[in-house]
Amino acid sequence: MDDLNSMLEPGMIVRHPDRPDWGLGQVQSNVKGKITVNFREEGKVVIDGAHVSLIPVFDA
């Protein structure tokens, strides 16, 4: 899972695969596998990239 998340950079838009109710999120930072994302419906969340592969959104 870590490999997919390693490409995420600040400003990119993502979805959480297990929490569609959070809506789209904007990556704030990606440091050592900890990805901070500001989701529209949930707010700021720190994701452990070793356990969750975020889904990049390119058409948002």
C-alpha positions in Angstrom: 0.0 0.0 0.0 2.8 2.3 0.8 4.0 2.5 -2.8 0.7 3.9 -4.1 0.6 6.6 -1.4 4.3 7.6 -2.0 3.3 9.5 -5.2 0.8 11.7 -3.3 1.8 15.3 -3.0 0.3 18.4 -1.3 -2.6 19.8 -3.3 -3.6 16.5 -4.8 -7.2 15.4 -4.5 -8.0 11.9 -3.0 -10.8 9.7 -1.7 -10.6 7.3 1.3 -11.6 3.8 0.0 -13.4 2.9 3.2 -15.0 6.3 3.9 -16.9 7.6 0.9 -19.0 9.7 3.2 -15.9 11.9 3.9 -16.1 13.1 0.3 -13.0 14.4 -1.6 -9.9 15.4 0.3 -6.9 17.6 -0.4 -3.5 16.2 0.6 -1.8 18.6 3.0 1.4 16.7 3.6 3.0 13.2 3.1 5.8 12.6 5.5 7.2 9.1 6.2 4.0 7.3 5.3 1.7 9.6 7.3 -0.6 11.5 5.0 -2.5 14.5 6.2 -5.7 15.1 4.2 -8.4 17.8 4.6 -11.6 16.1 3.7 -14.7 18.2 2.8 -17.1 16.3 5.1 -14.7 15.2 7.8 -12.0 17.8 8.2 -8.3 17.2 8.7 -7.3 13.5 9.1 -3.9 11.9 9.4 -3.8 8.6 7.4 -1.3 5.8 8.0 -0.3 4.9 4.5 0.9 1.5 5.6 -2.8 0.5 6.3 -4.8 2.6 3.8 -4.3 3.2 0.1 -5.9 6.5 -0.8 -7.4 6.9 -4.2 -6.1 9.8 -6.3 -8.9 11.8 -8.1 -7.8 13.4 -11.4 -11.2 14.7 -12.7 -12.4 16.7 -9.6 
